[in-house]
Amino acid sequence: MSTPNIYVPGLEGIVAAQTKLSKVDGLAGELVIGGFKLETIANKASFEEMVFTLWNGRLPNEKELKDFRKSLAKLRELPEPTLKLLKAIATEKLNMMDALRSAVGTLGLNSPKENQDQWLAQRLLAAFPTVVAAAWRLSHGKRVIAPDPKLGHAANYLYMIEGKAPSAARVRGLETYLNTVIDHGLNASTFTARVIVSTASDFVSAIVGAIGALKGPLHGGAPGPALDMVFEIGDASKAEAVLRKKLAAGERLMGFGHRIYKVRDPRADVLAKAAREFYEADGDMKFYDLVLDVEKVALSMLEEHKPGRNLQTNVEFYTALLLHGLGLPTGIFSPTFAVARVGGWLAHCFEQRAAARLIRPQSQYIGETDKHWIPLESR
């Protein structure tokens, strides 16, 4: 006997996939990625190690890591058609997520027929930072900086944006961020990628679809606005007055609360530690102290205005603090998130390909069933 169709808005609570990639426990405030609790790996692994672990189910040995890095370095350069497209996009002044989505669609050019999934995965992972850096520089009238094969993934991204080799502290800060947000359960963009791959489509199509989903503000988050809020306050003495006014006007305090986490977002804790270590080593401690003061006041205000909701600091708040400290402009905060998340998206693509099952949910019809045709001359 068939089970009756039950409509669940937004597929809330529906399990649509089994995965070994990440476990999100919103009640306990726990995130497991690739079998590791986030806080045990994010600040230790390189981004290449993190990706290898998700793609292969284990940490790489020294030779495997060296070979993986070498393979990625060979695939960072953008094809000429991609560069031409980015130059045209810059003249149209499209935002960075539109630029990324458009350019990524060209990265499958000249892909081999054999082992295509593996090649495309490495190509996409390797070229994402190059696309974002090139799009950003072109949009600001600057020349594109070619990737440096001697630099690691995170270091090369910072180099291509600024044109100078980054400090070790900046590289470690960015790598911790990339590792922290590489995967997070079956979110909207990840689900999109899995749906596309389940049709036996290619990885480039899946990743372009995922970018489209990430672009939506209900998914992509608000690290930029969280930073804007701190800038608006400017001085710790003004925090209470500014935040109280926002809450009285019904505004949301950006960087606080999360749909899944009912306690503090574990990613916020990891990034808070990473931000402290970076700012102490190579950052503006005055700005760091201001952000902490704003957080303290915001949490107090939220408890006062929304008692019992337990609205805690989320990943966006400390993303804003860390990425700003690293010198990244707010215009590429979301694309930088994509630079990290593409590693997770591709891991899900591999997993869904192995499952070899079309994702095909049902819909529940709620329209009429007995309408009558009316000839055009009688309407």
C-alpha positions as CSV (number, residue, x, y, z in Angstrom):
1,M,0.0,0.0,0.0
2,S,1.4,3.4,-1.0
3,T,2.1,6.1,1.6
4,P,-0.1,9.2,1.2
5,N,1.7,12.3,0.1
6,I,2.2,14.6,3.0
7,Y,3.2,18.2,2.2
8,V,6.0,19.6,4.4
9,P,6.7,23.3,3.6
10,G,10.3,23.9,2.7
11,L,10.9,20.1,3.3
12,E,11.5,21.0,6.9
13,G,12.7,18.0,8.8
14,I,12.6,15.7,5.7
15,V,15.6,13.5,5.3
16,A,16.6,13.5,1.6
17,A,20.1,12.1,1.7
18,Q,22.5,10.0,3.7
19,T,26.0,11.4,4.0
20,K,29.3,10.8,5.6
21,L,30.4,14.3,5.0
22,S,29.1,16.4,7.8
23,K,26.8,16.2,10.8
24,V,25.0,19.2,12.1
25,D,23.5,19.0,15.7
26,G,21.6,22.2,16.3
27,L,20.5,21.3,19.8
28,A,24.0,20.3,21.0
29,G,25.8,23.0,19.0
30,E,28.0,20.5,17.4
31,L,29.4,20.2,13.8
32,V,31.3,17.2,12.6
33,I,33.1,17.4,9.2
34,G,34.6,14.3,7.6
35,G,34.4,12.5,10.9
36,F,36.2,15.2,12.9
37,K,34.6,17.6,15.3
38,L,35.1,21.0,13.8
39,E,37.2,22.4,16.7
40,T,39.7,19.5,16.4
41,I,40.6,20.1,12.8
42,A,39.7,23.5,11.4
43,N,42.7,25.3,12.9
44,K,45.2,22.5,12.1
45,A,44.5,21.3,8.6
46,S,45.4,23.1,5.4
47,F,42.4,23.6,3.1
48,E,43.9,21.0,0.7
49,E,43.9,18.5,3.5
50,M,40.4,19.3,4.4
51,V,39.1,18.8,0.9
52,F,41.1,15.6,0.4
53,T,39.5,14.3,3.6
54,L,36.0,15.0,2.4
55,W,36.6,13.6,-1.1
56,N,38.4,10.4,0.1
57,G,37.1,9.8,3.6
58,R,40.5,10.0,5.2
59,L,43.5,12.4,5.8
60,P,46.1,12.3,3.0
61,N,49.6,11.1,3.6
62,E,52.6,13.3,2.7
63,K,52.9,12.1,-0.9
64,E,49.1,12.3,-1.5
65,L,49.0,15.8,-0.2
66,K,52.0,16.9,-2.3
67,D,50.4,15.3,-5.4
68,F,47.0,16.9,-4.7
69,R,48.5,20.3,-4.3
70,K,50.5,19.9,-7.5
71,S,47.4,18.9,-9.5
72,L,45.5,21.9,-8.2
73,A,48.3,24.3,-9.0
74,K,48.2,23.1,-12.7
75,L,44.5,23.9,-12.9
76,R,44.4,27.4,-11.5
77,E,45.0,29.3,-14.7
78,L,41.8,30.5,-16.4
79,P,41.1,29.8,-20.0
80,E,41.1,32.8,-22.3
81,P,37.3,32.7,-22.9
82,T,36.8,32.9,-19.2
83,L,39.1,35.9,-18.8
84,K,37.3,37.6,-21.8
85,L,33.9,37.0,-20.1
86,L,35.1,38.4,-16.8
87,K,36.4,41.5,-18.6
88,A,33.0,42.0,-20.2
89,I,31.2,41.4,-16.8
90,A,33.4,44.1,-15.2
91,T,32.3,46.7,-17.8
92,E,28.6,45.8,-16.9
93,K,29.4,46.2,-13.2
94,L,27.6,43.0,-12.2
95,N,28.0,41.9,-8.5
96,M,30.6,39.4,-7.6
97,M,28.3,36.4,-7.2
98,D,26.9,37.0,-10.7
99,A,30.4,37.2,-12.0
100,L,31.3,33.9,-10.3
101,R,28.2,32.1,-11.5
102,S,28.8,33.2,-15.1
103,A,32.5,32.5,-15.2
104,V,32.3,29.1,-13.5
105,G,30.0,27.9,-16.3
106,T,33.0,28.1,-18.7
107,L,35.4,26.1,-16.5
108,G,34.5,22.8,-18.2
109,L,36.2,23.9,-21.4
110,N,38.6,21.2,-22.7
111,S,37.7,18.7,-20.1
112,P,38.9,15.2,-20.8
113,K,36.4,12.4,-21.6
114,E,38.1,9.9,-19.2
115,N,37.9,10.6,-15.4
116,Q,35.9,13.7,-16.2
117,D,34.3,14.0,-12.7
118,Q,37.7,13.9,-11.0
119,W,39.2,16.4,-13.5
120,L,36.2,18.8,-13.2
121,A,36.2,18.6,-9.4
122,Q,39.9,19.6,-9.2
123,R,39.5,22.2,-11.9
124,L,36.5,23.9,-10.2
125,L,38.2,23.8,-6.8
126,A,41.5,25.2,-8.1
127,A,40.0,27.9,-10.3
128,F,37.4,29.3,-7.9
129,P,39.9,31.6,-6.2
130,T,41.3,32.7,-9.5
131,V,37.8,33.6,-10.8
132,V,36.9,35.6,-7.7
133,A,40.3,37.5,-7.5
134,A,40.2,38.3,-11.2
135,A,36.6,39.4,-11.2
136,W,37.3,41.7,-8.2
137,R,40.4,43.3,-9.6
138,L,38.8,43.8,-13.1
139,S,35.8,45.4,-11.5
140,H,38.2,47.9,-9.8
141,G,40.2,48.7,-12.9
142,K,43.2,46.6,-11.9
143,R,45.2,44.1,-13.9
144,V,44.6,40.4,-13.2
145,I,47.3,38.7,-11.2
146,A,48.2,35.2,-12.4
147,P,48.2,32.4,-9.7
148,D,51.6,31.5,-8.2
149,P,52.2,27.7,-8.3
150,K,54.5,27.9,-5.4
151,L,51.8,29.1,-3.0
152,G,49.2,27.0,-1.3
153,H,45.4,27.4,-2.0
154,A,44.6,29.9,0.7
155,A,47.9,31.9,0.3
156,N,47.4,32.1,-3.5
157,Y,43.9,33.5,-3.1
158,L,45.2,36.3,-0.9
159,Y,48.1,36.9,-3.3
160,M,45.9,37.2,-6.4
161,I,43.7,39.7,-4.7
162,E,46.5,41.9,-3.3
163,G,49.5,41.2,-5.4
164,K,51.8,40.4,-2.5
165,A,52.7,37.3,-0.5
166,P,50.5,37.1,2.6
167,S,51.9,36.6,6.1
168,A,51.7,33.2,7.8
169,A,49.2,34.5,10.2
170,R,46.9,35.7,7.4
171,V,47.1,32.4,5.6
172,R,46.3,30.4,8.8
173,G,43.4,32.7,9.5
174,L,41.9,32.2,6.0
175,E,42.5,28.5,6.0
176,T,40.7,28.1,9.3
177,Y,37.8,30.1,7.9
178,L,37.7,28.0,4.7
179,N,37.8,24.8,6.7
180,T,35.1,25.9,9.0
181,V,32.5,26.6,6.3
182,I,33.5,23.9,3.8
183,D,30.4,21.9,4.5
184,H,27.2,22.1,6.6
185,G,24.7,19.4,6.1
186,L,22.1,19.4,3.4
187,N,21.7,23.2,3.1
188,A,19.9,24.8,0.0
189,S,23.0,25.1,-2.2
190,T,24.3,21.6,-1.4
191,F,20.9,20.1,-2.0
192,T,20.8,21.9,-5.3
193,A,24.1,20.4,-6.4
194,R,23.0,16.9,-5.4
195,V,19.7,17.3,-7.3
196,I,21.5,18.3,-10.5
197,V,24.1,15.5,-10.2
198,S,21.4,13.0,-9.5
199,T,20.1,13.6,-13.0
200,A,23.5,12.3,-14.4
201,S,24.4,15.9,-15.3
202,D,28.0,17.2,-15.1
203,F,29.7,18.7,-12.1
204,V,30.0,22.2,-13.6
205,S,26.2,22.4,-14.0
206,A,25.8,21.3,-10.4
207,I,28.2,23.9,-9.1
208,V,26.7,26.7,-11.2
209,G,23.3,25.7,-9.7
210,A,24.7,25.7,-6.2
211,I,26.1,29.2,-6.7
212,G,22.7,30.4,-7.8
213,A,21.2,29.0,-4.6
214,L,23.9,30.5,-2.4
215,K,23.4,33.9,-4.0
216,G,20.0,34.2,-2.3
217,P,20.1,36.3,0.9
218,L,18.1,33.7,2.8
219,H,21.0,31.2,2.4
220,G,24.1,33.3,1.7
221,G,24.0,35.0,5.1
222,A,25.0,38.4,6.1
223,P,28.7,38.8,7.1
224,G,28.8,42.1,5.2
225,P,25.8,43.6,7.0
226,A,27.2,42.4,10.3
227,L,30.3,44.3,9.6
228,D,28.3,47.4,8.6
229,M,26.5,47.3,11.9
230,V,29.9,47.4,13.7
231,F,31.0,50.3,11.6
232,E,27.7,52.1,12.2
233,I,28.3,51.9,16.0
234,G,31.9,52.9,15.7
235,D,32.5,53.3,19.4
236,A,31.7,50.9,22.2
237,S,30.0,53.6,24.2
238,K,27.4,54.0,21.4
239,A,26.6,50.3,21.1
240,E,23.6,50.1,23.4
241,A,21.9,53.1,22.0
242,V,22.3,52.0,18.4
243,L,21.3,48.4,19.0
244,R,18.3,49.4,21.2
245,K,17.1,51.6,18.4
246,K,17.4,48.8,15.8
247,L,15.5,46.4,18.0
248,A,12.8,48.9,18.7
249,A,12.3,49.4,15.0
250,G,11.9,45.7,14.5
251,E,15.3,45.3,12.8
252,R,17.3,42.1,13.0
253,L,20.7,42.3,14.6
254,M,22.9,40.8,11.8
255,G,25.3,38.0,13.0
256,F,23.0,36.7,15.7
257,G,20.6,33.7,15.8
258,H,20.5,30.7,13.4
259,R,17.7,28.6,12.0
260,I,19.4,25.3,13.0
261,Y,21.5,26.1,16.0
262,K,19.5,26.6,19.2
263,V,22.7,27.2,21.2
264,R,25.9,29.0,20.1
265,D,27.0,28.2,16.6
266,P,30.1,26.0,16.9
267,R,31.6,27.7,13.9
268,A,31.4,31.0,15.7
269,D,33.6,29.6,18.5
270,V,36.2,28.3,16.0
271,L,36.3,31.6,14.1
272,A,36.3,33.6,17.3
273,K,39.5,31.8,18.4
274,A,41.0,32.2,14.9
275,A,40.2,35.9,14.9
276,R,41.8,36.4,18.3
277,E,44.9,34.6,17.2
278,F,45.1,36.5,13.9
279,Y,44.5,40.0,15.4
280,E,47.0,39.4,18.2
281,A,49.6,38.4,15.6
282,D,48.9,40.7,12.7
283,G,45.7,42.8,13.1
284,D,44.1,46.0,14.5
285,M,43.4,45.1,18.1
286,K,41.4,48.3,18.6
287,F,38.8,47.1,16.0
288,Y,38.9,43.6,17.5
289,D,38.1,45.0,20.9
290,L,35.2,47.1,19.5
291,V,33.7,44.0,17.9
292,L,33.8,42.1,21.1
293,D,32.2,45.0,23.0
294,V,29.4,45.1,20.3
295,E,28.9,41.3,20.7
296,K,28.5,41.6,24.4
297,V,26.0,44.4,24.3
298,A,24.1,42.7,21.4
299,L,23.7,39.4,23.4
300,S,22.4,41.3,26.4
301,M,20.0,43.3,24.3
302,L,18.6,40.2,22.6
303,E,18.0,38.5,25.9
304,E,16.2,41.6,27.1
305,H,14.0,42.1,24.0
306,K,13.5,38.4,23.1
307,P,13.7,36.4,26.3
308,G,13.9,32.7,26.0
309,R,14.9,32.8,22.3
310,N,18.5,32.1,23.2
311,L,19.8,34.1,20.2
312,Q,23.5,33.5,20.1
313,T,26.4,34.7,18.0
314,N,26.5,32.9,14.6
315,V,29.2,32.2,12.1
316,E,28.5,35.4,10.1
317,F,29.5,37.7,13.0
318,Y,33.0,36.3,13.3
319,T,33.3,35.7,9.6
320,A,32.9,39.5,9.2
321,L,35.6,40.1,11.9
322,L,38.1,37.6,10.5
323,L,37.7,38.4,6.8
324,H,37.8,42.1,7.4
325,G,41.0,41.7,9.5
326,L,42.5,39.6,6.6
327,G,42.0,42.6,4.4
328,L,39.2,41.2,2.2
329,P,36.7,43.7,1.0
330,T,33.0,43.1,1.9
331,G,32.2,42.7,-1.7
332,I,33.9,39.4,-1.9
333,F,32.8,37.9,1.5
334,S,30.1,35.8,-0.2
335,P,32.3,34.6,-3.1
336,T,35.0,33.8,-0.5
337,F,32.4,31.6,1.3
338,A,31.9,29.9,-2.1
339,V,35.6,29.4,-2.5
340,A,35.4,27.2,0.7
341,R,32.0,25.6,0.1
342,V,32.8,24.4,-3.4
343,G,35.0,21.8,-1.7
344,G,31.9,20.5,0.2
345,W,29.6,20.8,-2.8
346,L,31.9,18.7,-4.9
347,A,32.2,16.1,-2.1
348,H,28.4,15.8,-2.2
349,C,28.5,15.5,-6.0
350,F,30.8,12.5,-5.6
351,E,28.6,11.0,-2.9
352,Q,25.4,11.5,-5.0
353,R,27.1,10.1,-8.1
354,A,28.0,7.0,-6.1
355,A,24.4,6.7,-4.9
356,A,23.2,6.7,-8.5
357,R,19.6,7.7,-7.5
358,L,17.5,10.4,-9.1
359,I,16.2,12.8,-6.6
360,R,12.5,13.1,-7.6
361,P,10.1,14.2,-4.8
362,Q,6.4,14.4,-5.3
363,S,4.1,17.5,-5.3
364,Q,0.6,17.8,-3.9
365,Y,-1.9,19.2,-6.3
366,I,-4.2,21.8,-4.8
367,G,-5.8,23.3,-8.0
368,E,-9.1,22.8,-9.7
369,T,-9.8,19.6,-11.7
370,D,-13.0,20.4,-13.6
371,K,-12.4,23.6,-15.6
372,H,-14.1,23.8,-19.0
373,W,-12.5,25.1,-22.2
374,I,-13.8,28.5,-23.4
375,P,-13.2,29.4,-27.0
376,L,-11.1,32.5,-27.5
377,E,-13.9,34.5,-29.0
378,S,-16.1,33.9,-25.9
379,R,-13.6,34.9,-23.2
